């Protein structure tokens, strides 16, 4: 692995620095490249790091000025950002703050459904979503993806037939928007179809929009709640700066609870039930959302180039692997069934020195797939695919 382009922060990645990082992504056996969990290999924006250093240098790590009944300064920033970027005007009074998106997902599922209730999800799906319905004894109502010449598609007519055949079978729709691991961007017509189904079958929609700021042209993110007040009235929208600015370890997310029924339940919960935002998290997100957009634009340009580079690398080194370039996210969903392997491809690639996310983690029908994180340098992405290719030659 050789660092290149010393003046480009997205290309000048020191392999020794990556290997020394204490975070989860690179805590793999020595010599194995981490390309699995959704962290980027880049340093966060300098404006964020400088802001965090300033807090430490101030010597004040005491109690913040906010509390469980008083928002951090991030909530008005969230409202302004949604208005500016998407033309959606969430209400600050309807916002709740969390340590991460999954904490909010599980709170909604726990209080707004019961054991045995169905949870609708596009599949394959983010593993913590599967862990949510399993651990709470709910049941999955899967809406599986189908590969077509025009990309991934979902059969909403089939979902409607199943919901109609068993009225009340589902209570909640966990909408990953954009979709992880497919990188699918939902257009307005498709979102309106989802909203209509949710209304007909009285479903609460949890719209996880954490990847919304990493969308590639000509795609455009449309907040689900922006479809109208009747849609907002059954929706909880979740987001964070963690994916777009590489801040997952800061532990902060925001929920806009558009659904009055959910707000009524949440308002009965005791103070500190969902914890309180740390000073460092608030500092990092405020710096990112206030001063980090130039960095974000450059990052998305780099990621766009890497998703295209990945297509060429696979054609050259692993032509039997099927790849639909994502419309959003920095995650590639690879169909490796054409390789003819006798075991899960993630295991083969792991022995070859690359750590990927195994397909079965995203659902029982995803055997033979892997998810690859391409948020790295061009040189490292090349080495990832070359190692994967070499691993398939060892039988």
C-alpha positions as CSV (number, residue, x, y, z in Angstrom):
1,X,0.0,0.0,0.0
2,X,1.6,3.3,-1.1
3,X,0.3,6.7,-0.3
4,X,0.0,9.0,-3.3
5,X,-1.0,12.6,-4.0
6,X,0.4,14.2,-0.9
7,X,-1.7,17.3,-1.3
8,X,-5.0,15.4,-1.5
9,X,-6.4,14.5,1.9
10,X,-8.5,11.7,0.4
11,X,-5.5,10.1,-1.4
12,X,-2.6,10.7,1.0
13,X,-3.6,8.0,3.4
14,X,-0.7,6.5,5.4
15,X,-1.1,2.7,5.7
16,X,0.8,2.7,9.0
17,X,-1.7,5.3,10.4
18,X,-4.6,3.1,9.3
19,X,-3.1,0.1,10.9
20,X,-2.4,1.9,14.2
21,X,-6.0,3.3,14.5
22,X,-7.8,2.0,17.6
23,X,-11.3,2.1,16.0
24,X,-13.2,-1.0,15.0
25,X,-12.6,-0.9,11.3
26,X,-8.9,-1.5,11.4
27,X,-8.8,-3.8,14.4
28,X,-8.2,-6.8,12.2
29,X,-5.3,-9.2,12.2
30,X,-2.0,-7.6,11.0
31,X,-1.8,-7.2,7.3
32,X,-5.6,-7.5,6.6
33,X,-7.3,-4.5,4.9
34,X,-10.4,-3.3,6.7
35,X,-13.2,-2.6,4.1
36,X,-16.2,-3.6,6.0
37,X,-17.9,-1.3,8.7
38,X,-19.1,2.0,7.4
39,X,-16.3,4.3,8.6
40,X,-14.2,6.2,6.0
41,X,-10.4,5.9,5.9
42,X,-10.1,9.7,5.9
43,X,-9.4,12.1,8.7
44,X,-12.5,14.2,9.6
45,X,-12.4,17.8,8.4
46,X,-9.7,20.0,10.0
47,X,-12.4,22.4,11.2
48,X,-13.8,19.5,13.3
49,X,-10.5,18.5,14.7
50,X,-9.5,22.1,15.5
51,X,-12.8,22.6,17.3
52,X,-12.3,19.5,19.4
53,X,-8.8,20.6,20.3
54,X,-10.1,24.0,21.4
55,X,-12.5,22.4,23.8
56,X,-9.7,20.3,25.3
57,X,-7.3,23.2,25.5
58,X,-10.0,25.3,27.3
59,X,-9.8,22.9,30.2
60,X,-13.6,22.9,30.6
61,X,-15.1,19.5,30.3
62,X,-17.8,20.1,32.9
63,X,-21.6,20.0,32.5
64,X,-23.0,21.5,29.3
65,X,-25.6,24.2,29.2
66,X,-28.2,21.8,27.7
67,X,-30.2,19.0,29.5
68,X,-32.7,16.3,28.6
69,X,-35.5,19.0,28.3
70,X,-33.4,21.6,26.5
71,X,-31.9,21.0,23.1
72,X,-28.3,21.3,22.2
73,X,-27.4,24.0,19.7
74,X,-27.4,21.2,17.1
75,X,-31.2,21.1,16.7
76,X,-31.6,24.6,15.2
77,X,-28.6,23.7,13.0
78,X,-30.4,20.6,11.9
79,X,-33.6,22.5,11.1
80,X,-31.6,25.1,9.1
81,X,-29.6,22.4,7.2
82,X,-32.8,20.6,6.2
83,X,-34.4,23.8,4.9
84,X,-31.3,24.8,3.0
85,X,-30.3,21.5,1.5
86,X,-33.7,19.9,0.9
87,X,-36.4,22.5,1.3
88,X,-37.9,20.7,4.2
89,X,-38.8,22.6,7.4
90,X,-38.8,20.3,10.4
91,X,-40.1,21.7,13.7
92,X,-37.5,22.1,16.4
93,X,-40.0,21.3,19.1
94,X,-40.6,17.9,17.6
95,X,-36.9,16.9,17.7
96,X,-35.2,14.5,20.1
97,X,-31.5,13.8,20.4
98,X,-29.8,10.4,20.8
99,X,-26.4,8.8,20.9
100,X,-27.0,7.1,17.6
101,X,-29.7,6.3,15.0
102,X,-30.2,2.7,16.2
103,X,-31.0,3.9,19.7
104,X,-33.8,5.9,18.3
105,X,-35.0,3.1,16.0
106,X,-35.2,0.7,18.9
107,X,-37.0,3.2,21.1
108,X,-39.7,3.6,18.4
109,X,-40.0,-0.1,17.8
110,X,-40.2,-1.0,21.5
111,X,-42.9,1.5,22.4
112,X,-45.0,1.6,19.2
113,X,-45.3,-2.2,18.5
114,X,-45.6,-5.4,20.3
115,X,-44.1,-8.9,20.2
116,X,-45.3,-10.7,17.1
117,X,-46.0,-7.5,15.1
118,X,-44.5,-7.2,11.7
119,X,-41.7,-4.8,10.7
120,X,-41.5,-4.0,7.0
121,X,-38.0,-3.6,5.6
122,X,-36.4,-3.4,2.2
123,X,-34.0,-6.3,2.0
124,X,-31.0,-6.9,2.1
125,X,-31.0,-4.7,5.2
126,X,-28.5,-3.1,7.6
127,X,-27.7,-5.8,10.3
128,X,-28.7,-3.8,13.4
129,X,-32.2,-3.5,11.8
130,X,-32.4,-7.3,11.7
131,X,-31.1,-7.4,15.3
132,X,-33.8,-5.0,16.4
133,X,-36.8,-7.1,15.2
134,X,-35.2,-10.3,16.4
135,X,-34.3,-9.1,19.8
136,X,-37.7,-7.7,20.4
137,X,-39.6,-10.7,19.1
138,X,-41.1,-8.9,16.2
139,X,-41.3,-10.5,12.8
140,X,-39.8,-9.4,9.5
141,X,-42.0,-8.5,6.6
142,X,-39.4,-8.5,3.9
143,X,-39.5,-6.5,0.7
144,X,-36.7,-8.1,-1.3
145,X,-34.6,-6.3,-3.9
146,X,-34.5,-7.6,-7.5
147,X,-31.7,-6.9,-9.8
148,X,-32.8,-5.5,-13.2
149,X,-31.0,-3.9,-16.1
150,X,-32.1,-0.6,-14.7
151,X,-30.8,-1.3,-11.2
152,X,-32.4,-2.6,-8.0
153,X,-36.2,-2.8,-7.9
154,X,-38.8,-3.7,-5.3
155,X,-42.3,-5.4,-5.8
156,X,-44.7,-3.2,-3.9
157,X,-47.7,-4.9,-5.4
158,X,-46.6,-8.2,-3.8
159,X,-46.1,-6.4,-0.5
160,X,-49.6,-4.9,-0.7
161,X,-51.1,-8.4,-1.4
162,X,-49.4,-9.8,1.7
163,X,-50.5,-6.9,3.9
164,X,-54.0,-7.2,2.7
165,X,-54.1,-10.9,3.2
166,X,-53.3,-10.4,6.9
167,X,-54.7,-7.1,8.1
168,X,-52.8,-5.6,11.0
169,X,-49.8,-8.0,10.4
170,X,-47.3,-5.0,10.4
171,X,-47.1,-1.9,12.6
172,X,-43.8,-0.3,11.5
173,X,-41.8,0.3,8.3
174,X,-38.1,0.8,8.8
175,X,-37.2,2.8,5.7
176,X,-33.4,3.0,5.1
177,X,-33.3,6.0,2.8
178,X,-30.9,6.0,1.0
179,X,-30.8,2.2,1.3
180,X,-27.9,0.4,2.9
181,X,-26.4,-1.9,1.6
182,X,-27.7,-1.3,-2.0
183,X,-26.9,2.4,-2.1
184,X,-30.4,2.9,-3.6
185,X,-31.9,6.4,-3.8
186,X,-35.7,6.5,-3.7
187,X,-37.3,8.9,-6.1
188,X,-40.4,10.9,-5.4
189,X,-42.8,8.5,-7.1
190,X,-41.4,5.5,-5.1
191,X,-41.6,7.4,-1.9
192,X,-45.2,8.4,-2.6
193,X,-46.0,4.7,-3.2
194,X,-44.4,3.8,0.2
195,X,-46.4,6.6,1.9
196,X,-49.6,5.4,0.3
197,X,-49.0,1.8,1.5
198,X,-48.1,3.1,5.0
199,X,-51.4,5.1,5.1
200,X,-53.6,2.3,3.9
201,X,-52.1,-0.2,6.4
202,X,-51.6,2.3,9.3
203,X,-47.9,1.9,9.5
204,X,-45.5,4.1,11.4
205,X,-42.5,4.9,9.2
206,X,-39.0,5.2,10.7
207,X,-37.0,6.9,8.0
208,X,-33.3,6.5,8.5
209,X,-31.7,9.2,6.4
210,X,-28.2,9.0,7.7
211,X,-26.6,8.6,4.3
212,X,-28.6,11.4,2.7
213,X,-25.6,13.7,2.2
214,X,-23.6,11.2,0.1
215,X,-25.8,11.1,-3.0
216,X,-24.2,11.1,-6.5
217,X,-25.5,13.2,-9.4
218,X,-28.0,13.1,-10.9
219,X,-29.6,11.6,-7.8
220,X,-31.3,13.9,-5.2
221,X,-32.3,13.1,-1.7
222,X,-36.0,13.8,-0.8
223,X,-36.8,13.7,2.9
224,X,-39.7,11.3,3.4
225,X,-41.5,13.8,5.7
226,X,-41.2,16.5,3.0
227,X,-43.9,14.7,1.0
228,X,-46.6,16.4,3.1
229,X,-48.2,16.8,6.5
230,X,-50.2,13.6,6.3
231,X,-46.9,11.7,5.7
232,X,-45.1,13.5,8.4
233,X,-47.9,12.6,10.8
234,X,-46.9,9.0,10.7
235,X,-43.1,9.4,10.4
236,X,-40.0,9.6,12.6
237,X,-37.0,10.9,10.6
238,X,-33.5,10.0,11.8
239,X,-30.2,11.4,10.7
240,X,-26.7,12.3,11.9
241,X,-23.4,13.9,10.7
242,X,-21.6,10.6,11.4
243,X,-21.6,9.1,7.9
244,X,-21.0,12.3,5.9
245,X,-18.3,13.7,8.1
246,X,-16.8,10.4,9.5
247,X,-17.8,11.1,13.1
248,X,-19.4,7.8,14.2
249,X,-17.4,7.7,17.4
250,X,-18.8,11.1,18.5
251,X,-22.2,9.4,19.2
252,X,-24.9,11.8,18.2
253,X,-28.1,11.6,16.2
254,X,-31.3,13.5,15.9
255,X,-34.9,12.4,15.4
256,X,-37.7,14.5,14.0
257,X,-40.8,12.9,15.5
258,X,-43.5,14.0,13.1
259,X,-45.9,11.4,14.3
260,X,-48.1,12.8,17.2
261,X,-48.7,9.3,18.5
262,X,-45.0,8.7,18.9
263,X,-44.4,12.1,20.5
264,X,-47.2,11.4,23.0
265,X,-45.4,8.3,24.2
266,X,-42.0,9.9,24.2
267,X,-43.2,12.8,26.2
268,X,-44.1,10.4,29.0
269,X,-40.6,9.0,29.3
270,X,-38.5,10.2,32.3
271,X,-35.7,12.7,31.9
272,X,-32.3,11.1,30.9
273,X,-34.1,8.1,29.4
274,X,-32.2,8.6,26.1
275,X,-29.1,10.1,27.7
276,X,-27.7,13.5,27.0
277,X,-25.3,14.7,24.3
278,X,-21.7,15.1,25.2
279,X,-19.8,18.3,24.8
280,X,-17.4,16.7,22.3
281,X,-20.2,15.4,20.1
282,X,-22.0,18.7,20.1
283,X,-18.7,20.5,19.2
284,X,-17.8,18.1,16.4
285,X,-21.2,18.2,14.7
286,X,-21.6,22.0,15.1
287,X,-18.2,22.5,13.4
288,X,-19.0,20.0,10.6
289,X,-22.4,21.5,9.9
290,X,-21.3,25.1,10.2
291,X,-17.9,25.0,8.4
292,X,-17.5,21.6,6.8
293,X,-19.5,21.7,3.6
294,X,-16.5,22.4,1.3
295,X,-14.8,19.3,2.7
296,X,-18.0,17.3,2.2
297,X,-18.3,18.3,-1.4
298,X,-14.7,17.3,-2.1
299,X,-15.3,14.0,-0.2
300,X,-18.4,13.2,-2.3
301,X,-16.4,13.9,-5.5
302,X,-13.7,11.5,-4.3
303,X,-16.2,8.8,-3.4
304,X,-17.9,9.2,-6.8
305,X,-14.6,8.5,-8.5
306,X,-14.0,5.5,-6.3
307,X,-17.4,3.9,-7.1
308,X,-16.5,4.3,-10.8
309,X,-13.0,3.0,-10.2
310,X,-14.4,-0.1,-8.5
311,X,-16.5,-0.9,-11.6
312,X,-13.3,-1.0,-13.7
313,X,-11.3,-3.0,-11.1
314,X,-14.0,-5.6,-10.9
315,X,-14.2,-5.9,-14.7
316,X,-10.5,-6.4,-14.9
317,X,-9.9,-8.7,-11.9
318,X,-13.2,-10.2,-10.9
319,X,-15.4,-10.2,-14.0
320,X,-17.7,-12.9,-12.5
321,X,-18.7,-10.5,-9.7
322,X,-21.9,-8.5,-10.4
323,X,-21.9,-4.9,-9.2
324,X,-24.6,-2.3,-9.5
325,X,-22.8,1.0,-8.7
326,X,-24.6,2.7,-5.7
327,X,-26.5,5.9,-6.2
328,X,-25.6,6.9,-2.7
329,X,-23.4,5.9,0.2
330,X,-19.8,4.6,0.0
331,X,-20.9,1.0,0.2
332,X,-20.9,-1.5,-2.7
333,X,-23.1,-4.6,-2.7
334,X,-21.3,-7.3,-4.6
335,X,-22.9,-10.5,-5.9
336,X,-20.1,-13.1,-5.8
337,X,-22.2,-16.1,-6.6
338,X,-20.7,-16.3,-10.1
339,X,-17.3,-17.1,-8.6
340,X,-18.5,-20.6,-7.9
341,X,-17.1,-20.7,-4.3
342,X,-18.0,-23.5,-2.0
343,X,-18.1,-21.2,1.1
344,X,-19.2,-17.7,1.9
345,X,-17.0,-15.3,-0.2
346,X,-16.3,-13.1,2.9
347,X,-14.4,-16.0,4.3
348,X,-12.4,-16.5,1.2
349,X,-11.5,-12.8,0.9
350,X,-10.6,-12.7,4.6
351,X,-8.0,-15.4,4.1
352,X,-6.8,-13.3,1.2
353,X,-6.2,-10.3,3.5
354,X,-9.4,-8.3,3.1
355,X,-12.1,-7.8,5.7
356,X,-15.5,-7.3,4.1
357,X,-19.1,-7.5,5.5
358,X,-20.6,-11.0,4.9
359,X,-23.8,-11.0,2.9
360,X,-25.7,-13.2,5.4
361,X,-25.4,-10.5,8.0
362,X,-27.8,-8.5,5.9
363,X,-30.4,-11.2,5.7
364,X,-30.9,-15.0,5.2
365,X,-31.3,-14.6,1.4
366,X,-27.9,-12.8,1.0
367,X,-25.6,-15.8,0.9
368,X,-22.9,-15.3,-1.8
369,X,-22.8,-11.5,-1.4
370,X,-20.4,-9.2,0.4
371,X,-20.6,-5.5,1.2
372,X,-17.4,-3.5,0.3
373,X,-16.6,-0.1,1.8
374,X,-14.8,2.0,-0.9
375,X,-14.3,5.1,1.2
376,X,-10.5,4.9,0.9
377,X,-7.8,6.0,-1.5
378,X,-7.5,4.8,-5.1
379,X,-4.3,2.9,-4.4
380,X,-5.8,1.1,-1.5
381,X,-9.0,0.3,-3.4
382,X,-6.9,-1.2,-6.1
383,X,-5.1,-3.4,-3.6
384,X,-8.4,-4.5,-2.1
385,X,-9.7,-5.8,-5.4
386,X,-6.3,-7.4,-6.3
387,X,-6.2,-9.2,-3.0
388,X,-9.8,-10.4,-3.5
389,X,-9.0,-11.7,-7.0
390,X,-5.9,-13.5,-5.7
391,X,-7.9,-15.1,-2.9
392,X,-10.2,-16.7,-5.4
393,X,-7.3,-18.5,-7.1
394,X,-6.4,-20.4,-4.0
395,X,-8.4,-23.5,-3.8
